[in-house]
Amino acid sequence: MNIQSFRWISTIAILEPVIRSLFHKSIVVGMLKTHYRCSKLGNTPQEPDFVASLTLDTTPAIAEDVGRFVGKAGFSFNISSVFCHQKPIVKFVGDDKTNKACELGDILFVHLHRENGTVVHRNALLFQAKVSASQPCYIDSAGSAQLDLYSNRPVFTYSRGPFNGQERQIECDNRWKKDVCYMQIDPSEPFERKSGLSGMSDTFPIGSCLPCNKLEIDTDLANELIFFLIAKSGRPFDDYDVAQKTIGWSRVVWDLLEGAKSAKFRRKNAGISDAPRGPKDLSVAWDGVSVTSSRPSTNGGSSFLNDIPPNRDGTHENDFHGGVSLVMFESASTAEFREREFR
């Protein structure tokens, strides 16, 4: 993160205990809502249910609570999120990778920071969700391709959609240790003694793990998101025009942003309500549902989702055939604070 973002980093560092508590509270509330909804339907919560709740239930509370605190320091803080049920499938390239395919991921976190209306920092962190109450948790044979993708970083191609057959690679860069990770979700009921929702000290429902056959929680998700907001985790990505000249990390992030926006566009274009009721599989019914939480202060520019360039035909609807869920944080110095700085 460059010098223009120093005041933002300093503010989050000072407020870290408070913001971490707010993140934790919102994550727990979202998980509790998942258990409640599924119990009413007679279902056991599955991975997509937890990802949907993390994407849609936790974000409004985070935006409101965190925005209130950073607003006093002269920043706006907004969140946009989109849930995608159908994930993009990728196939590995190379003679030794024949028939090896997997999901690209489950949920992408993006942070955009603006100063004077100009984007000065972009950061992204991609997670694959893994539901297990065990710690450590082991990757079985069914997950070996995903582990290979995150650990060895092979060249891959999309197997469907507008990028079908196009090569990409999440290339290694030793400067960024946490660009792709596993998200371990504890599915235990709240009343279980060892549940991450029990409320006991040092318990949490979702942890972050580095890619490894033996997954061990490195930190809880609330703490990981603090690191993410101050660029201690995640990985920067280039602007759109620069990214289009590569097949690497930046291009992959923009692909996923386009997929999330397309899911949102298709749902709106079809006239489907953003509040599904009744279906047994809520994660399917919520495909393409989006939430935008904005505080009253200006964010110094338009929403990042609105900045994603359209297709060549001028539309955003591209039959993407899957995308990862998206949670996008947008922060910016407010105009009012900048005026006070220069008086």
C-alpha positions as CSV (number, residue, x, y, z in Angstrom):
1,M,0.0,0.0,0.0
2,N,1.4,3.4,-1.0
3,I,2.1,6.5,1.1
4,Q,-1.2,8.0,0.1
5,S,-3.0,5.3,2.1
6,F,-0.8,5.7,5.2
7,R,-3.5,7.6,7.2
8,W,-6.0,4.8,6.4
9,I,-3.6,2.2,7.7
10,S,-2.9,4.1,10.8
11,T,-6.6,4.6,11.5
12,I,-7.4,0.9,11.2
13,A,-4.4,0.0,13.3
14,I,-5.5,2.4,16.1
15,L,-9.1,1.1,15.9
16,E,-8.1,-2.6,15.5
17,P,-9.5,-3.9,18.8
18,V,-12.9,-2.3,18.2
19,I,-13.1,-3.2,14.5
20,R,-12.0,-6.8,15.1
21,S,-14.8,-7.1,17.7
22,L,-17.3,-5.7,15.2
23,F,-16.2,-8.1,12.5
24,H,-16.4,-11.1,14.9
25,K,-19.9,-10.1,16.1
26,S,-21.2,-9.7,12.5
27,I,-19.7,-13.1,11.4
28,V,-21.3,-14.8,14.4
29,V,-24.7,-13.3,13.8
30,G,-24.5,-14.4,10.1
31,M,-23.7,-17.9,11.1
32,L,-26.5,-18.0,13.7
33,K,-28.9,-16.8,11.0
34,T,-27.8,-19.7,8.8
35,H,-28.5,-22.3,11.5
36,Y,-31.9,-20.7,12.2
37,R,-33.0,-20.5,8.6
38,C,-31.9,-24.1,7.8
39,S,-33.5,-25.5,11.0
40,K,-36.9,-23.9,10.0
41,L,-36.6,-25.7,6.7
42,G,-35.6,-29.0,8.3
43,N,-32.1,-28.8,6.6
44,T,-28.6,-29.2,7.9
45,P,-26.5,-26.2,6.8
46,Q,-24.1,-26.8,4.0
47,E,-21.1,-25.0,2.6
48,P,-23.1,-22.8,0.2
49,D,-25.5,-21.8,3.0
50,F,-22.6,-20.5,5.1
51,V,-21.0,-18.7,2.2
52,A,-24.3,-17.1,1.3
53,S,-24.8,-15.8,4.8
54,L,-21.2,-14.6,5.1
55,T,-21.7,-12.7,1.8
56,L,-25.2,-11.2,2.5
57,D,-26.0,-11.3,6.2
58,T,-22.7,-10.0,7.7
59,T,-22.0,-7.2,5.3
60,P,-24.7,-4.6,6.2
61,A,-23.8,-4.8,9.9
62,I,-20.1,-4.5,9.2
63,A,-20.6,-1.5,6.9
64,E,-22.8,0.3,9.4
65,D,-20.6,-0.4,12.5
66,V,-17.2,0.0,11.0
67,G,-18.3,3.0,8.9
68,R,-19.5,4.8,12.0
69,F,-16.0,4.5,13.6
70,V,-13.9,5.3,10.6
71,G,-16.3,8.1,9.7
72,K,-15.2,10.0,12.8
73,A,-11.6,9.8,11.5
74,G,-12.5,11.3,8.1
75,F,-13.2,8.1,6.0
76,S,-16.2,6.6,4.3
77,F,-16.5,2.9,4.3
78,N,-19.0,1.0,2.1
79,I,-19.5,-2.7,1.2
80,S,-21.0,-4.3,-1.9
81,S,-21.5,-8.0,-2.0
82,V,-22.9,-10.6,-4.5
83,F,-23.6,-14.2,-3.8
84,C,-22.8,-16.7,-6.6
85,H,-24.0,-20.3,-6.3
86,Q,-22.5,-21.8,-9.4
87,K,-18.7,-21.6,-9.2
88,P,-16.3,-21.3,-12.3
89,I,-14.5,-24.6,-13.1
90,V,-11.0,-24.6,-14.3
91,K,-8.9,-27.3,-16.0
92,F,-5.1,-27.6,-15.6
93,V,-2.8,-27.2,-18.6
94,G,0.1,-29.6,-19.2
95,D,0.7,-33.3,-20.1
96,D,0.9,-34.3,-16.5
97,K,-2.4,-32.4,-15.6
98,T,-4.7,-34.3,-17.9
99,N,-8.3,-34.4,-16.7
100,K,-7.5,-32.4,-13.6
101,A,-10.1,-29.8,-12.8
102,C,-11.6,-28.0,-9.8
103,E,-13.5,-24.9,-8.7
104,L,-11.5,-21.7,-8.8
105,G,-12.7,-20.6,-5.4
106,D,-15.8,-19.8,-3.3
107,I,-15.5,-16.2,-2.2
108,L,-13.4,-13.2,-3.2
109,F,-12.7,-10.3,-0.9
110,V,-11.7,-7.0,-2.5
111,H,-10.6,-3.8,-0.9
112,L,-10.5,-0.5,-2.9
113,H,-9.1,2.7,-1.3
114,R,-9.6,6.2,-2.9
115,E,-7.9,9.5,-2.2
116,N,-9.3,12.6,-3.9
117,G,-11.6,10.4,-5.9
118,T,-8.7,8.4,-7.4
119,V,-8.1,4.7,-6.7
120,V,-4.7,4.5,-4.9
121,H,-4.9,0.9,-3.7
122,R,-6.5,-2.4,-4.8
123,N,-6.2,-5.6,-2.8
124,A,-7.8,-9.0,-3.2
125,L,-8.0,-12.3,-1.3
126,L,-9.5,-15.5,-2.7
127,F,-10.9,-18.2,-0.4
128,Q,-12.0,-21.8,-0.9
129,A,-14.5,-22.8,1.8
130,K,-14.1,-26.0,3.7
131,V,-16.7,-27.1,6.3
132,S,-15.2,-29.1,9.2
133,A,-15.2,-28.9,13.0
134,S,-11.9,-30.8,13.1
135,Q,-8.7,-29.1,13.8
136,P,-6.4,-29.8,12.1
137,C,-8.5,-30.6,9.0
138,Y,-7.1,-32.8,6.2
139,I,-7.7,-32.4,2.5
140,D,-9.0,-35.7,1.1
141,S,-8.5,-37.0,-2.5
142,A,-11.6,-35.2,-3.7
143,G,-9.9,-31.9,-2.8
144,S,-6.5,-32.7,-4.2
145,A,-6.9,-30.7,-7.4
146,Q,-7.9,-27.6,-5.5
147,L,-4.9,-28.0,-3.2
148,D,-2.7,-28.4,-6.3
149,L,-4.1,-25.2,-7.8
150,Y,-3.5,-23.1,-4.6
151,S,-0.1,-24.7,-3.7
152,N,1.6,-25.3,-7.0
153,R,0.0,-22.6,-9.1
154,P,-0.3,-24.3,-12.5
155,V,-1.5,-22.7,-15.7
156,F,-5.2,-23.4,-16.1
157,T,-8.1,-22.7,-18.6
158,Y,-11.7,-21.9,-17.9
159,S,-13.9,-24.8,-18.9
160,R,-17.1,-22.8,-19.7
161,G,-18.4,-19.3,-20.1
162,P,-17.1,-16.3,-22.0
163,F,-13.4,-17.1,-21.1
164,N,-13.8,-20.7,-22.1
165,G,-10.4,-22.1,-23.2
166,Q,-8.5,-19.0,-22.2
167,E,-5.3,-19.5,-20.1
168,R,-4.8,-18.0,-16.7
169,Q,-2.4,-18.5,-13.8
170,I,-2.3,-17.4,-10.2
171,E,1.5,-17.0,-10.4
172,C,3.7,-17.3,-7.3
173,D,5.0,-14.1,-5.8
174,N,6.9,-14.5,-2.5
175,R,6.0,-10.9,-1.5
176,W,2.4,-12.0,-1.0
177,K,2.0,-15.1,1.1
178,K,-1.8,-14.9,1.5
179,D,-3.5,-14.3,-1.8
180,V,-5.3,-17.7,-2.0
181,C,-6.3,-19.5,1.2
182,Y,-8.8,-21.9,2.7
183,M,-11.6,-20.7,4.9
184,Q,-12.5,-23.4,7.5
185,I,-16.1,-23.1,8.7
186,D,-17.2,-24.8,11.9
187,P,-20.7,-26.2,11.2
188,S,-21.3,-27.1,14.9
189,E,-24.6,-26.1,16.4
190,P,-24.4,-23.1,18.9
191,F,-25.3,-25.2,21.9
192,E,-22.4,-27.7,21.3
193,R,-19.7,-27.2,23.9
194,K,-16.8,-26.8,21.4
195,S,-18.8,-24.8,18.9
196,G,-17.2,-21.7,17.4
197,L,-20.6,-20.1,18.2
198,S,-20.6,-21.1,21.8
199,G,-19.5,-17.6,23.0
200,M,-16.6,-19.0,25.0
201,S,-13.4,-17.0,25.1
202,D,-11.1,-17.4,22.1
203,T,-13.7,-19.3,20.1
204,F,-14.7,-18.3,16.5
205,P,-16.8,-19.9,13.8
206,I,-14.5,-19.3,10.7
207,G,-10.8,-19.5,10.4
208,S,-8.2,-18.8,7.7
209,C,-5.7,-21.5,6.6
210,L,-2.7,-21.5,4.3
211,P,-3.0,-24.1,1.5
212,C,-1.6,-27.4,2.8
213,N,-2.7,-31.0,3.0
214,K,-3.0,-30.6,6.7
215,L,-5.1,-27.4,7.2
216,E,-4.3,-25.6,10.4
217,I,-6.0,-22.4,11.3
218,D,-3.6,-19.5,11.0
219,T,-6.0,-16.9,12.4
220,D,-9.7,-16.3,12.7
221,L,-11.5,-14.6,9.8
222,A,-12.2,-11.4,11.8
223,N,-8.5,-10.9,12.3
224,E,-7.7,-11.9,8.7
225,L,-10.0,-9.1,7.5
226,I,-8.2,-6.6,9.7
227,F,-4.9,-7.7,8.1
228,F,-6.6,-7.5,4.7
229,L,-7.7,-3.9,5.2
230,I,-4.1,-2.8,6.0
231,A,-2.6,-4.9,3.2
232,K,-0.9,-7.4,5.5
233,S,-2.8,-10.2,3.7
234,G,-4.3,-10.4,0.3
235,R,-2.4,-9.3,-2.9
236,P,-2.6,-6.1,-4.9
237,F,-4.0,-6.2,-8.4
238,D,-3.6,-3.9,-11.4
239,D,-6.2,-1.7,-13.0
240,Y,-8.3,-3.2,-15.7
241,D,-6.3,-2.0,-18.8
242,V,-3.0,-3.3,-17.4
243,A,-4.5,-6.6,-16.3
244,Q,-5.8,-7.4,-19.7
245,K,-2.2,-7.6,-21.0
246,T,-1.5,-10.6,-18.7
247,I,-2.8,-14.0,-17.8
248,G,-1.9,-13.7,-14.1
249,W,-3.4,-12.7,-10.7
250,S,-4.7,-9.3,-11.8
251,R,-6.5,-10.8,-14.8
252,V,-8.0,-13.5,-12.7
253,V,-9.4,-11.0,-10.2
254,W,-11.0,-8.9,-12.9
255,D,-12.5,-12.1,-14.4
256,L,-14.1,-12.9,-11.1
257,L,-15.3,-9.3,-10.6
258,E,-17.0,-9.5,-14.0
259,G,-18.6,-12.8,-13.1
260,A,-20.0,-11.4,-9.9
261,K,-21.4,-8.3,-11.7
262,S,-22.9,-10.5,-14.4
263,A,-24.7,-12.7,-11.8
264,K,-26.1,-9.5,-10.2
265,F,-27.1,-8.1,-13.7
266,R,-28.8,-11.4,-14.8
267,R,-30.9,-11.5,-11.6
268,K,-32.0,-7.9,-11.9
269,N,-32.7,-8.3,-15.6
270,A,-34.9,-11.3,-14.9
271,G,-37.0,-9.3,-12.4
272,I,-36.3,-11.8,-9.6
273,S,-36.8,-10.6,-6.0
274,D,-33.8,-10.3,-3.8
275,A,-35.7,-11.8,-0.9
276,P,-36.5,-15.5,-1.8
277,R,-38.9,-17.4,0.5
278,G,-39.8,-21.0,0.8
279,P,-37.4,-23.0,-1.4
280,K,-35.6,-25.9,0.2
281,D,-32.2,-24.9,-1.4
282,L,-31.8,-21.3,-0.4
283,S,-28.3,-21.1,-1.8
284,V,-29.7,-21.7,-5.3
285,A,-32.5,-19.2,-4.8
286,W,-30.1,-16.6,-3.7
287,D,-27.8,-16.9,-6.7
288,G,-27.1,-13.3,-7.9
289,V,-28.6,-11.6,-4.8
290,S,-26.5,-8.5,-3.9
291,V,-26.3,-6.1,-1.0
292,T,-24.9,-2.6,-1.1
293,S,-24.4,-0.8,2.2
294,S,-23.4,2.8,2.1
295,R,-23.1,5.4,4.8
296,P,-24.2,9.0,4.1
297,S,-20.7,10.5,3.6
298,T,-19.3,10.6,0.1
299,N,-17.0,7.7,-0.9
300,G,-15.0,9.9,-3.3
301,G,-16.1,8.1,-6.4
302,S,-18.6,5.6,-7.8
303,S,-19.0,2.0,-6.7
304,F,-16.2,-0.2,-7.9
305,L,-18.8,-2.6,-9.3
306,N,-20.0,0.2,-11.5
307,D,-16.5,0.8,-12.8
308,I,-16.1,-2.7,-14.3
309,P,-16.0,-2.2,-18.1
310,P,-18.9,-3.7,-20.1
311,N,-18.5,-6.3,-22.8
312,R,-17.7,-5.3,-26.3
313,D,-21.4,-5.2,-27.1
314,G,-21.9,-2.7,-24.4
315,T,-23.7,-5.0,-21.9
316,H,-22.7,-6.8,-18.7
317,E,-24.8,-9.9,-19.3
318,N,-22.4,-12.5,-20.7
319,D,-23.8,-15.9,-19.7
320,F,-20.8,-16.3,-17.4
321,H,-21.8,-19.8,-16.2
322,G,-20.6,-19.2,-12.7
323,G,-18.7,-16.8,-10.5
324,V,-17.3,-16.7,-7.0
325,S,-19.2,-14.8,-4.3
326,L,-17.8,-11.3,-3.8
327,V,-17.4,-9.0,-0.8
328,M,-16.0,-5.6,-1.7
329,F,-14.8,-3.1,0.8
330,E,-14.6,0.5,-0.5
331,S,-12.9,3.2,1.7
332,A,-12.0,6.8,0.9
333,S,-11.0,10.0,2.5
334,T,-14.1,12.2,2.8
335,A,-14.1,15.6,1.1
336,E,-15.0,17.3,4.4
337,F,-11.9,15.9,6.1
338,R,-9.6,16.8,3.1
339,E,-10.8,20.4,3.4
340,R,-9.9,20.5,7.1
341,E,-6.5,19.1,6.4
342,F,-5.5,21.9,4.0
343,R,-6.9,24.8,6.0
